[in-house]
Amino acid sequence: MLDQEAKALLEAVAKANRPAFEAIGAVAARKLYKETRSAVTPPAPDVELAANIAAPGPLGPIPLRYYRPAGAEPRAPLPVLVFYHGGGWVVGDLDTHDVVCRTLANEGQCAVVSVDYRMGPEHKFPAAVNDAFAALKWVQAEADHLHVDAARIAVGGDSAGGNLAAVMALMARDAGGPDLRLQLLIYPATDMAMDTASHKAFAEGHLLTRSSMTWFQMMYLNGAADVADWRASPLKAASLADLPPAHVIVAGNDPLRDEGEAYAKALQAAGGKAVFSEYPGSIHGFITMGKVLPQAGQALAESGAALRAAFAALLFH
């Protein structure tokens, strides 16, 4: 069952009859995605700082936006969330997720570094993965200059960004650091096979369609072989042991719902901690739509509470 607000939004989207991303191509899709944000995005909350900076990356500077929460002392070493935006590895940027990052900074009482990783089709897999990890390592290395605590770093993201955050936790484990306090995975893509029951049940009419997802994959991946690569499908990783605690949030009416739950269960089965939280009446993308979907505010408050708890926890190795 859809929440009333989600139902009304889907009806408004159907009435607007905008072209599908796959019908207009990546450049036009990015423009359309940005243009439609204002209708669903709530006002930007005040923060102490929101500054555009950059990290060195494999192919030049990676644009970042650095946030400090409202009321934070300028030089106090805060815990930090490295955030990766959603948008199918093709659309979305620092601006489309600005309100989400501001809210997470305030709710989590932490700094947030939002990463503008390279996207397809101009930069194919694993370009986004490589940028995401370069940015994470840079935040750790530059902790003193950023006035953040290198021992209290989390990763997070929504949808494609949730996919990247999950992959970062795996890469950090295998690289011997950074030690992460939390992976905040908001309706993450975890398996490129797209063969779950929720993929079939919500293939049409729930904002994120099967044809759009197929197109996103074509834009991002090099070919069928990449589907099985754990850096694209973290659920396919050889081992999910020894990973940081996860907080997984899903929407009930979302093609990605089942793979989010499957990832949480797989983490638990591997001996890890994973909280699974479902917003049963909501749809994919809802956390960016707080102007029309009140569940967005609830999910961001829940995310902030998870971050605060993870950053406050004592670590015993």
FIBA-978476 format. One record per atom (N, C-alpha, C, O): residue in one letter; x, y, z. Coordinates in steps of 0.02 Angstrom, whole numbers, padded with zeros to 5 digits, always signed. Layout:
BEGIN
AXYZ...
This chain:
BEGIN
M+00042-00060+00000M+00000+00000+00000M+00044+00063+00000M+00092+00069+00038L+00026+00109-00043L+00063+00172-00047L+00038+00221+00005L-00022+00224+00019D+00084+00260+00034D+00062+00317+00075D+00023+00365+00031D+00035+00370-00029Q-00023+00401+00062Q-00064+00449+00024Q-00020+00500-00014Q-00033+00515-00072E+00032+00524+00020E+00075+00575-00011E+00113+00546-00071E+00121+00580-00122A+00136+00484-00064A+00172+00452-00119A+00125+00440-00178A+00144+00450-00236K+00063+00420-00163K+00014+00409-00216K+00000+00473-00253K-00002+00474-00315A-00009+00528-00216A-00022+00593-00247A+00037+00615-00290A+00028+00643-00344L+00098+00602-00266L+00157+00620-00305L+00161+00580-00371L+00174+00609-00423L+00148+00515-00367L+00150+00474-00427L+00097+00496-00477L+00108+00495-00538E+00039+00516-00452E-00014+00540-00496E+00007+00605-00530E-00006+00615-00589A+00039+00649-00492A+00063+00713-00520A+00117+00701-00573A+00118+00735-00625V+00161+00653-00560V+00214+00637-00607V+00185+00610-00672V+00206+00628-00727A+00135+00565-00665A+00103+00536-00725A+00068+00590-00766A+00070+00590-00827K+00036+00637-00731K+00001+00691-00764K+00049+00738-00801K+00034+00762-00856A+00108+00750-00772A+00157+00795-00803A+00185+00765-00868A+00206+00802-00913N+00186+00698-00871N+00206+00663-00933N+00274+00685-00959N+00282+00697-01019R+00321+00690-00914R+00389+00709-00935R+00422+00651-00972R+00405+00593-00960P+00470+00665-01016P+00503+00611-01051P+00545+00568-01004P+00572+00594-00954A+00551+00504-01020A+00594+00460-00981A+00667+00477-00994A+00685+00498-01049F+00709+00467-00944F+00780+00482-00952F+00809+00445-01013F+00848+00473-01051E+00789+00382-01020E+00819+00341-01074E+00799+00366-01143E+00831+00349-01193A+00746+00407-01146A+00723+00433-01210A+00760+00497-01231A+00758+00516-01290I+00794+00529-01184I+00824+00595-01199I+00900+00596-01192I+00932+00644-01213G+00930+00544-01163G+01002+00541-01157G+01028+00573-01094G+00992+00609-01059A+01091+00560-01078A+01120+00577-01013A+01122+00652-01000A+01104+00673-00945V+01144+00692-01048V+01152+00764-01036V+01084+00796-01022V+01077+00835-00975A+01034+00780-01063A+00967+00807-01053A+00936+00779-00989A+00899+00814-00954A+00950+00716-00973A+00924+00685-00912A+00949+00721-00850A+00911+00733-00802R+01013+00739-00850R+01041+00776-00793R+01005+00843-00785R+00988+00863-00729K+00994+00877-00840K+00960+00942-00838K+00888+00934-00812K+00866+00973-00770L+00853+00884-00838L+00784+00873-00817L+00781+00855-00743L+00737+00879-00707Y+00826+00813-00721Y+00827+00793-00650Y+00837+00854-00605Y+00801+00862-00555K+00884+00897-00623K+00895+00958-00583K+00835+01004-00583K+00816+01031-00532E+00804+01011-00642E+00747+01057-00649E+00686+01034-00608E+00647+01075-00585T+00678+00969-00600T+00619+00944-00564T+00630+00941-00489T+00583+00925-00452R+00689+00955-00465R+00703+00950-00393R+00664+01001-00352R+00642+00986-00297S+00657+01062-00379S+00627+01115-00338S+00555+01099-00317S+00532+01123-00265A+00520+01059-00356A+00451+01042-00340A+00445+00997-00279A+00393+00994-00247V+00498+00961-00263V+00494+00911-00209V+00544+00923-00153V+00540+00891-00100T+00591+00970-00162T+00644+00981-00113T+00624+01034-00062T+00603+01088-00081P+00629+01018+00002P+00611+01068+00053P+00664+01124+00057P+00718+01117+00027P+00649+01178+00093P+00699+01232+00100P+00763+01205+00132P+00762+01159+00173A+00819+01235+00112A+00884+01213+00138A+00893+01236+00210A+00888+01296+00224P+00904+01190+00257P+00916+01211+00326P+00984+01246+00333P+01031+01232+00295D+00988+01291+00381D+01051+01326+00393D+01102+01278+00423D+01086+01235+00464V+01164+01286+00401V+01221+01249+00430V+01276+01300+00446V+01274+01357+00422E+01324+01279+00485E+01380+01324+00502E+01423+01340+00442E+01448+01396+00434L+01431+01289+00398L+01475+01297+00340L+01452+01251+00285L+01435+01193+00297A+01452+01276+00223A+01442+01234+00163A+01490+01263+00111A+01477+01315+00082A+01546+01228+00101A+01599+01255+00059A+01618+01206+00003A+01625+01146+00016N+01625+01231-00057N+01648+01189-00113N+01724+01183-00110N+01760+01233-00110I+01748+01121-00106I+01819+01107-00104I+01833+01052-00156I+01788+01035-00194A+01893+01025-00157A+01909+00971-00204A+01963+00926-00175A+02004+00948-00135A+01960+00864-00196A+02012+00815-00178A+02047+00793-00242A+02016+00789-00295P+02112+00777-00238P+02145+00750-00298P+02116+00682-00314P+02106+00641-00269G+02104+00669-00378G+02076+00605-00399G+02117+00573-00453G+02167+00601-00475P+02098+00513-00474P+02136+00476-00525P+02142+00514-00591P+02192+00507-00627L+02092+00554-00607L+02093+00592-00670L+02080+00666-00658L+02042+00697-00695G+02113+00693-00608G+02103+00764-00593G+02061+00775-00531G+02040+00726-00499P+02049+00838-00512P+02014+00853-00450P+01943+00825-00448P+01907+00826-00498I+01924+00801-00389I+01856+00778-00377I+01819+00832-00338I+01839+00847-00282P+01767+00863-00366P+01731+00915-00328P+01696+00885-00267P+01666+00831-00270L+01701+00921-00212L+01670+00901-00149L+01632+00960-00120L+01646+01018-00137R+01584+00947-00078R+01553+01000-00038R+01559+00979+00035R+01539+00925+00055Y+01587+01025+00074Y+01604+01011+00144Y+01556+01050+00189Y+01551+01111+00184Y+01522+01013+00232Y+01471+01043+00277Y+01493+01034+00349Y+01521+00983+00369R+01478+01086+00389R+01482+01080+00462R+01414+01100+00490R+01384+01148+00467P+01390+01063+00540P+01321+01074+00563P+01312+01141+00598P+01360+01171+00622A+01251+01163+00600A+01234+01226+00634A+01258+01224+00706A+01248+01175+00742G+01291+01277+00726G+01314+01282+00795G+01382+01251+00809G+01407+01255+00865A+01412+01220+00759A+01477+01188+00770A+01532+01240+00778A+01534+01290+00743E+01577+01227+00825E+01636+01271+00831E+01680+01261+00770E+01690+01205+00747P+01707+01316+00743P+01743+01313+00679P+01799+01262+00676P+01810+01231+00624R+01835+01253+00732R+01894+01209+00729R+01887+01146+00771R+01935+01109+00780A+01827+01134+00796A+01817+01073+00836A+01820+01012+00790A+01788+01012+00738P+01859+00959+00809P+01864+00900+00766P+01800+00858+00769P+01789+00820+00817L+01759+00864+00719L+01695+00829+00717L+01702+00761+00683L+01746+00751+00642P+01658+00713+00702P+01653+00653+00660P+01629+00673+00591P+01601+00727+00582V+01640+00630+00541V+01624+00650+00472V+01591+00592+00433V+01612+00535+00437L+01541+00611+00395L+01507+00566+00348L+01530+00584+00278L+01522+00641+00256V+01558+00534+00242V+01574+00543+00171V+01514+00517+00132V+01496+00458+00136F+01482+00563+00095F+01416+00548+00065F+01421+00546-00011F+01453+00587-00043Y+01387+00495-00039Y+01385+00486-00112Y+01313+00492-00136Y+01269+00454-00114H+01301+00538-00182H+01232+00551-00204H+01206+00497-00251H+01244+00463-00285G+01140+00490-00251G+01107+00444-00298G+01096+00476-00366G+01111+00534-00377G+01068+00435-00411G+01054+00458-00479G+01077+00409-00532G+01093+00429-00588G+01080+00345-00515G+01094+00293-00564G+01164+00296-00594G+01175+00270-00648W+01211+00326-00558W+01280+00335-00583W+01283+00378-00647W+01333+00379-00682V+01228+00414-00661V+01223+00454-00723V+01199+00525-00709V+01226+00572-00738V+01149+00533-00665V+01122+00600-00648V+01134+00614-00575V+01157+00571-00537G+01119+00677-00555G+01129+00698-00485G+01198+00730-00476G+01245+00716-00513D+01202+00774-00426D+01265+00809-00413D+01263+00838-00342D+01220+00821-00302L+01310+00882-00328L+01314+00912-00261L+01252+00954-00245L+01231+00957-00187D+01223+00985-00296D+01164+01027-00284D+01100+00987-00272D+01060+01005-00230T+01091+00932-00310T+01029+00894-00303T+01022+00862-00234T+00967+00848-00211H+01078+00852-00201H+01077+00820-00134H+01101+00868-00079H+01120+00846-00025D+01101+00932-00094D+01125+00981-00045D+01082+00982+00018D+01108+00983+00074V+01015+00981+00010V+00971+00983+00069V+00978+00920+00111V+00979+00923+00172V+00985+00862+00077V+00996+00799+00113V+01060+00803+00155V+01060+00783+00213C+01113+00828+00125C+01178+00832+00161C+01176+00882+00218C+01203+00869+00272R+01144+00939+00207R+01136+00987+00262R+01097+00956+00320R+01115+00964+00378T+01044+00921+00303T+01002+00890+00355T+01040+00836+00392T+01035+00831+00454L+01078+00795+00356L+01118+00743+00388L+01172+00773+00433L+01186+00745+00487A+01201+00829+00413A+01251+00862+00455A+01219+00884+00521A+01247+00872+00575N+01161+00915+00516N+01128+00939+00577N+01101+00882+00620N+01109+00882+00681E+01069+00833+00588E+01040+00777+00625E+01094+00732+00654E+01087+00706+00709G+01149+00723+00616G+01202+00679+00640G+01253+00713+00683G+01297+00681+00712Q+01247+00780+00689Q+01295+00820+00728Q+01366+00804+00705Q+01411+00793+00746C+01375+00804+00639C+01439+00785+00610C+01453+00828+00549C+01408+00860+00521A+01516+00828+00528A+01532+00856+00463A+01509+00808+00409A+01504+00747+00420V+01495+00834+00350V+01478+00792+00292V+01521+00815+00234V+01528+00875+00221V+01551+00767+00199V+01586+00782+00137V+01549+00746+00080V+01550+00685+00076S+01517+00785+00037S+01479+00758-00019S+01525+00754-00080S+01561+00801-00095V+01523+00697-00115V+01572+00682-00167V+01539+00684-00236V+01490+00649-00249D+01566+00726-00281D+01541+00731-00349D+01584+00687-00395D+01625+00711-00434Y+01575+00621-00388Y+01614+00572-00425Y+01597+00574-00500Y+01544+00597-00520R+01644+00550-00541R+01632+00547-00613R+01577+00495-00628R+01570+00445-00594M+01538+00509-00681M+01480+00468-00697M+01482+00444-00770M+01518+00471-00811G+01440+00393-00783G+01430+00369-00851G+01383+00414-00889G+01345+00452-00859P+01383+00411-00955P+01423+00366-00998P+01493+00393-01014P+01533+00357-01044E+01506+00455-00994E+01572+00484-01010E+01628+00447-00974E+01683+00438-01001H+01613+00426-00913H+01663+00391-00872H+01632+00326-00846H+01593+00327-00799K+01650+00273-00877K+01620+00208-00862K+01648+00177-00798K+01700+00199-00773F+01613+00128-00772F+01636+00087-00716F+01707+00063-00729F+01720+00041-00785P+01753+00065-00681P+01742+00084-00610P+01763+00156-00594P+01788+00168-00539A+01754+00203-00639A+01776+00272-00626A+01744+00300-00563A+01778+00331-00522A+01678+00290-00555A+01644+00316-00495A+01672+00285-00432A+01682+00319-00382V+01685+00220-00435V+01714+00184-00377V+01782+00212-00359V+01797+00223-00301N+01824+00223-00410N+01891+00248-00398N+01890+00319-00368N+01928+00334-00322D+01847+00361-00394D+01840+00429-00367D+01814+00426-00295D+01838+00462-00251A+01764+00383-00283A+01734+00378-00217A+01786+00358-00165A+01787+00385-00110F+01830+00310-00183F+01881+00288-00135F+01936+00340-00126F+01962+00350-00071A+01955+00373-00182A+02005+00426-00177A+01982+00481-00130A+02021+00507-00090A+01918+00499-00135A+01890+00552-00091A+01890+00529-00019A+01906+00568+00026L+01871+00467-00007L+01869+00440+00061L+01939+00441+00092L+01948+00463+00149K+01988+00417+00055K+02057+00416+00081K+02083+00487+00093K+02120+00499+00141W+02064+00533+00050W+02085+00602+00058W+02056+00633+00122W+02091+00668+00158V+01992+00620+00135V+01961+00646+00196V+01999+00620+00257V+02012+00658+00304Q+02017+00556+00257Q+02056+00529+00313Q+02124+00564+00318Q+02145+00583+00372A+02158+00572+00262A+02226+00601+00262A+02226+00674+00282A+02273+00698+00313E+02172+00709+00263E+02168+00782+00276E+02125+00799+00337E+02102+00855+00344A+02115+00749+00381A+02070+00759+00438A+02088+00821+00479A+02044+00859+00499D+02152+00832+00492D+02173+00890+00532D+02154+00955+00498D+02128+01001+00531H+02166+00960+00433H+02150+01022+00397H+02075+01033+00391H+02052+01090+00390L+02037+00977+00389L+01963+00983+00384L+01930+00991+00452L+01870+01003+00457H+01970+00984+00505H+01943+00986+00573H+01891+00931+00583H+01836+00943+00608V+01911+00870+00562V+01869+00811+00574V+01911+00758+00609V+01973+00761+00609D+01877+00710+00638D+01910+00657+00676D+01921+00596+00632D+01874+00562+00612A+01984+00582+00616A+02001+00527+00570A+01981+00459+00598A+01977+00410+00561A+01968+00455+00663A+01947+00392+00694A+01871+00384+00694A+01845+00332+00714R+01836+00435+00671R+01762+00431+00669R+01737+00452+00600R+01711+00507+00591I+01746+00406+00552I+01723+00418+00483I+01669+00367+00467I+01674+00308+00484A+01616+00391+00435A+01563+00347+00409A+01556+00360+00334A+01576+00412+00309V+01527+00311+00299V+01509+00321+00229V+01434+00312+00222V+01403+00276+00260G+01405+00346+00172G+01334+00340+00162G+01314+00364+00093G+01352+00398+00059G+01253+00347+00074G+01228+00371+00010G+01159+00341-00004G+01136+00295+00031D+01127+00367-00055D+01060+00344-00074D+01064+00314-00144D+01095+00342-00189S+01031+00256-00153S+01024+00224-00219S+01092+00207-00248S+01128+00166-00219A+01112+00237-00304A+01179+00225-00332A+01232+00245-00281A+01285+00214-00278G+01218+00298-00242G+01265+00319-00190G+01268+00269-00133G+01321+00260-00103G+01212+00236-00118G+01213+00182-00069G+01254+00123-00093G+01289+00091-00054N+01250+00110-00157N+01292+00059-00188N+01366+00076-00178N+01405+00034-00157L+01385+00138-00194L+01455+00159-00186L+01477+00156-00113L+01533+00136-00099A+01433+00176-00067A+01451+00174+00004A+01464+00103+00027A+01512+00091+00064A+01423+00055+00005A+01433-00015+00023A+01500-00040-00005A+01537-00076+00028V+01515-00020-00067V+01578-00040-00099V+01637-00009-00062V+01689-00041-00054M+01629+00052-00038M+01683+00085+00000M+01699+00047+00063M+01757+00041+00082A+01648+00022+00097A+01659-00017+00158A+01700-00079+00143A+01745-00097+00181L+01685-00112+00087L+01723-00171+00066L+01795-00153+00048L+01842-00187+00068M+01803-00099+00011M+01871-00078-00010M+01913-00056+00049M+01972-00072+00053A+01882-00020+00096A+01919+00003+00155A+01941-00057+00197A+01997-00058+00223R+01897-00107+00203R+01917-00169+00239R+01977-00201+00206R+02025-00220+00240D+01974-00208+00140D+02027-00244+00104D+02092-00204+00100D+02146-00233+00092A+02086-00138+00105A+02145-00095+00100A+02176-00081+00169A+02227-00047+00174G+02145-00107+00221G+02170-00095+00288G+02153-00027+00315G+02187-00002+00360G+02101+00004+00289G+02078+00068+00315G+02052+00113+00260G+02060+00097+00201P+02020+00168+00277P+02006+00188+00346P+01956+00144+00382P+01911+00115+00351D+01963+00139+00448D+01913+00104+00488D+01850+00147+00491D+01852+00205+00511L+01795+00118+00470L+01733+00156+00465L+01687+00138+00524L+01684+00081+00546R+01652+00189+00548R+01606+00179+00604R+01537+00153+00581R+01503+00118+00618L+01518+00171+00519L+01450+00153+00495L+01448+00156+00419L+01483+00196+00388Q+01407+00113+00390Q+01388+00121+00320Q+01312+00134+00320Q+01273+00090+00337L+01294+00194+00299L+01224+00216+00297L+01199+00206+00226L+01216+00245+00181L+01159+00153+00216L+01139+00133+00148L+01065+00145+00139L+01023+00109+00166I+01049+00196+00100I+00979+00216+00090I+00957+00190+00021I+00983+00209-00031Y+00907+00145+00023Y+00886+00105-00036Y+00943+00093-00085Y+00942+00115-00142P+00994+00055-00061P+01053+00044-00103P+01041-00007-00158P+01001-00053-00150A+01074+00003-00214A+01079-00049-00266A+01136-00095-00245A+01192-00073-00237T+01121-00159-00235T+01173-00206-00212T+01185-00264-00260T+01233-00301-00253D+01140-00272-00309D+01147-00328-00356D+01121-00306-00425D+01061-00296-00434M+01167-00300-00472M+01149-00276-00539M+01106-00326-00579M+01084-00311-00634A+01096-00386-00551A+01056-00436-00588A+00983-00416-00596A+00950-00437-00643M+00958-00375-00550M+00889-00349-00554M+00836-00405-00562M+00791-00400-00603D+00844-00458-00522D+00799-00516-00531D+00757-00533-00470D+00732-00588-00464T+00749-00485-00424T+00710-00498-00363T+00635-00488-00376T+00614-00462-00427A+00596-00510-00327A+00523-00502-00332A+00503-00428-00335A+00457-00410-00371S+00538-00386-00297S+00520-00314-00298S+00536-00282-00365S+00503-00235-00386H+00588-00307-00398H+00603-00281-00466H+00545-00296-00513H+00529-00255-00556K+00515-00353-00505K+00458-00371-00548K+00395-00334-00527K+00358-00309-00569A+00383-00329-00462A+00320-00299-00437A+00315-00224-00451A+00261-00198-00462F+00373-00190-00450F+00372-00116-00456F+00408-00092-00518F+00438-00038-00519A+00405-00133-00571A+00441-00116-00633A+00413-00055-00668A+00448-00021-00705E+00349-00041-00656E+00317+00017-00688E+00276+00056-00637E+00252+00028-00588G+00270+00121-00649G+00222+00161-00611G+00242+00181-00541G+00201+00206-00503H+00305+00170-00523H+00328+00188-00455H+00390+00231-00458H+00435+00225-00416L+00393+00274-00507L+00446+00324-00517L+00509+00295-00549L+00529+00316-00603L+00540+00247-00516L+00599+00215-00545L+00575+00154-00584L+00551+00105-00555T+00582+00156-00650T+00556+00102-00692T+00612+00053-00712T+00671+00069-00708R+00592-00006-00734R+00640-00055-00756R+00679-00030-00817R+00740-00041-00822S+00644+00003-00863S+00679+00028-00923S+00731+00080-00905S+00785+00083-00935S+00715+00123-00856S+00764+00173-00834S+00824+00139-00801S+00882+00158-00814M+00811+00089-00759M+00866+00054-00726M+00911+00018-00776M+00972+00018-00769T+00881-00012-00826T+00920-00046-00879T+00964+00005-00915T+01022-00009-00930W+00935+00063-00928W+00973+00117-00961W+01030+00142-00917W+01086+00152-00941F+01016+00153-00853F+01068+00175-00806F+01127+00126-00809F+01185+00146-00812Q+01112+00061-00806Q+01165+00011-00808Q+01205+00014-00873Q+01266+00008-00873M+01170+00023-00929M+01204+00028-00994M+01250+00089-00995M+01304+00086-01024M+01228+00143-00964M+01269+00204-00962M+01331+00195-00917M+01384+00224-00931Y+01323+00156-00864Y+01375+00150-00813Y+01424+00093-00826Y+01485+00102-00824L+01396+00034-00840L+01438-00026-00847L+01467-00031-00917L+01441-00003-00965N+01522-00069-00922N+01554-00080-00987N+01521-00137-01026N+01525-00140-01087G+01488-00182-00990G+01457-00240-01021G+01433-00289-00969G+01437-00276-00909A+01407-00345-00992A+01376-00394-00948A+01423-00421-00895A+01401-00438-00840A+01488-00424-00910A+01536-00452-00862A+01539-00410-00798A+01552-00437-00744D+01526-00345-00804D+01530-00301-00745D+01475-00316-00694D+01482-00299-00635V+01420-00347-00716V+01364-00361-00670V+01387-00404-00612V+01363-00396-00556A+01434-00449-00626A+01458-00496-00574A+01515-00468-00532A+01535-00499-00483D+01541-00410-00550D+01597-00379-00513D+01570-00351-00447D+01521-00313-00447W+01601-00370-00392W+01576-00347-00326W+01579-00272-00318W+01543-00244-00277R+01621-00238-00357R+01623-00164-00354R+01562-00133-00386R+01549-00073-00377A+01524-00173-00424A+01460-00150-00452A+01402-00182-00414A+01350-00151-00403S+01411-00244-00393S+01360-00283-00356S+01390-00307-00290S+01411-00364-00285P+01391-00264-00239P+01424-00284-00177P+01396-00347-00144P+01430-00380-00106L+01333-00364-00160L+01304-00425-00133L+01342-00487-00159L+01339-00540-00129K+01378-00479-00214K+01416-00534-00244K+01488-00538-00217K+01527-00579-00241A+01506-00497-00169A+01574-00499-00141A+01588-00568-00112A+01543-00600-00085A+01650-00591-00117A+01669-00658-00093A+01655-00665-00018A+01636-00719+00004S+01665-00612+00020S+01651-00613+00092S+01624-00546+00114S+01648-00493+00093L+01574-00548+00157L+01546-00487+00187L+01563-00484+00261L+01529-00449+00300A+01614-00521+00281A+01635-00522+00352A+01679-00461+00367A+01709-00431+00322D+01682-00444+00431D+01728-00392+00456D+01714-00323+00425D+01761-00285+00411L+01651-00308+00415L+01631-00243+00388L+01602-00200+00444L+01580-00226+00495P+01602-00133+00434P+01574-00090+00486P+01498-00101+00493P+01467-00126+00446P+01470-00082+00549P+01397-00087+00557P+01361-00051+00500P+01385+00000+00474A+01304-00078+00482A+01264-00048+00428A+01196-00027+00454A+01167-00059+00498H+01171+00028+00426H+01102+00048+00438H+01070+00053+00369H+01088+00098+00329V+01024+00008+00354V+00996+00002+00287V+00923+00025+00288V+00882-00002+00325I+00908+00076+00248I+00840+00103+00244I+00813+00088+00174I+00847+00101+00124V+00752+00062+00170V+00721+00049+00105V+00650+00077+00103V+00621+00092+00155A+00624+00083+00042A+00554+00102+00031A+00517+00039+00010A+00543-00002-00028G+00456+00031+00034G+00418-00030+00020G+00397-00039-00052G+00392-00095-00076N+00386+00017-00088N+00363+00014-00157N+00420+00034-00204N+00414+00081-00244D+00475-00003-00200D+00536+00014-00235D+00565-00049-00267D+00571-00100-00233P+00583-00046-00331P+00615-00105-00361P+00676-00128-00322P+00692-00188-00321L+00712-00082-00289L+00772-00100-00252L+00760-00126-00182L+00807-00143-00146R+00696-00130-00162R+00681-00148-00093R+00713-00215-00072R+00746-00218-00020D+00703-00267-00112D+00724-00333-00091D+00800-00340-00087D+00826-00375-00044E+00837-00307-00132E+00910-00313-00130E+00939-00274-00071E+00993-00291-00046G+00904-00222-00048G+00924-00188+00013G+00917-00234+00073G+00961-00238+00115E+00859-00269+00076E+00848-00316+00131E+00897-00375+00126E+00925-00397+00177A+00908-00399+00065A+00955-00455+00056A+01025-00437+00080A+01060-00478+00108Y+01045-00374+00068Y+01112-00353+00089Y+01117-00350+00165Y+01167-00372+00194A+01065-00323+00197A+01065-00320+00271A+01069-00390+00300A+01107-00402+00347K+01031-00436+00271K+01031-00505+00297K+01099-00539+00284K+01123-00577+00326A+01129-00525+00227A+01194-00555+00211A+01248-00529+00258A+01292-00566+00278L+01244-00465+00275L+01292-00437+00323L+01284-00470+00392L+01333-00487+00425Q+01221-00480+00412Q+01208-00514+00476Q+01233-00586+00475Q+01262-00610+00523A+01220-00620+00419A+01241-00690+00412A+01317-00697+00415A+01344-00749+00435A+01352-00644+00394A+01425-00644+00395A+01453-00623+00463A+01513-00615+00471G+01408-00613+00511G+01430-00596+00578G+01432-00522+00593G+01456-00501+00646G+01406-00481+00547G+01407-00409+00556G+01343-00382+00587G+01293-00418+00594K+01345-00319+00605K+01286-00285+00631K+01252-00247+00574K+01285-00209+00538A+01187-00258+00565A+01150-00222+00514A+01079-00210+00538A+01043-00257+00554V+01060-00147+00541V+00991-00128+00557V+00955-00120+00491V+00979-00086+00445F+00897-00151+00485F+00856-00145+00425F+00793-00107+00441F+00756-00125+00487S+00779-00054+00404S+00722-00010+00418S+00684+00003+00354S+00711+00028+00305E+00619-00016+00354E+00578-00007+00294E+00524+00046+00304E+00491+00048+00356Y+00517+00088+00254Y+00461+00136+00251Y+00411+00107+00202Y+00415+00120+00142P+00363+00067+00227P+00324+00023+00184P+00282+00059+00131P+00273+00032+00076G+00258+00119+00146G+00214+00152+00098G+00250+00199+00050G+00217+00234+00011S+00316+00200+00053S+00353+00250+00015S+00383+00221-00049S+00378+00162-00063I+00415+00266-00088I+00441+00249-00154I+00515+00266-00159I+00542+00302-00118H+00546+00240-00211H+00617+00254-00223H+00629+00330-00228H+00590+00366-00258G+00684+00352-00198G+00702+00422-00203G+00671+00467-00150G+00681+00528-00152F+00634+00438-00103F+00592+00480-00059F+00631+00526-00014F+00605+00578+00006I+00694+00509+00004I+00729+00552+00053I+00745+00621+00025I+00757+00667+00064T+00746+00628-00040T+00759+00694-00070T+00696+00735-00080T+00699+00791-00106M+00638+00708-00060M+00574+00738-00077M+00535+00761-00017M+00474+00754-00013G+00571+00789+00032G+00539+00808+00094G+00486+00862+00090G+00446+00871+00136K+00485+00899+00035K+00434+00951+00026K+00364+00920+00018K+00314+00951+00037V+00361+00859-00010V+00296+00828-00022V+00288+00760+00013V+00232+00735+00020L+00343+00731+00036L+00340+00666+00069L+00368+00672+00140L+00429+00675+00149P+00325+00674+00191P+00348+00682+00260P+00394+00626+00284P+00432+00634+00331Q+00389+00568+00251Q+00432+00511+00270Q+00506+00528+00260Q+00549+00499+00292A+00520+00576+00215A+00590+00595+00204A+00621+00623+00267A+00676+00604+00286G+00585+00667+00300G+00610+00696+00363G+00620+00643+00416G+00668+00646+00455Q+00574+00595+00419Q+00580+00541+00468Q+00642+00499+00454Q+00678+00481+00500A+00653+00482+00390A+00710+00440+00373A+00776+00476+00384A+00825+00445+00405L+00778+00541+00372L+00839+00579+00384L+00853+00586+00459L+00910+00585+00480A+00799+00594+00498A+00808+00597+00571A+00833+00529+00597A+00876+00527+00640E+00806+00475+00570E+00829+00408+00589E+00902+00399+00569E+00941+00370+00607S+00921+00423+00510S+00990+00418+00487S+01037+00457+00533S+01091+00434+00550G+01014+00517+00553G+01054+00557+00599G+01064+00523+00665G+01119+00526+00694A+01012+00492+00691A+01017+00456+00755A+01066+00397+00748A+01105+00384+00794A+01065+00362+00691A+01111+00307+00680A+01183+00331+00677A+01228+00299+00704L+01193+00389+00645L+01261+00418+00642L+01285+00438+00712L+01342+00423+00731R+01242+00472+00749R+01262+00494+00817R+01281+00434+00860R+01331+00435+00896A+01241+00381+00856A+01254+00321+00896A+01320+00288+00875A+01359+00266+00917A+01332+00284+00809A+01393+00252+00784A+01455+00293+00804A+01506+00264+00821F+01449+00358+00800F+01507+00400+00817F+01520+00401+00892F+01577+00412+00913A+01468+00390+00932A+01476+00391+01005A+01502+00324+01032A+01528+00321+01088A+01494+00270+00992A+01511+00203+01016A+01586+00197+01030A+01627+00224+00993L+01602+00160+01083L+01672+00144+01097L+01692+00085+01053L+01655+00037+01045L+01751+00090+01023L+01774+00036+00980L+01822-00010+01018L+01869+00012+01050F+01808-00075+01013F+01853-00124+01043F+01878-00169+00987F+01840-00205+00955H+01943-00167+00975H+01972-00208+00922H+02000-00272+00952H+02027-00314+00916
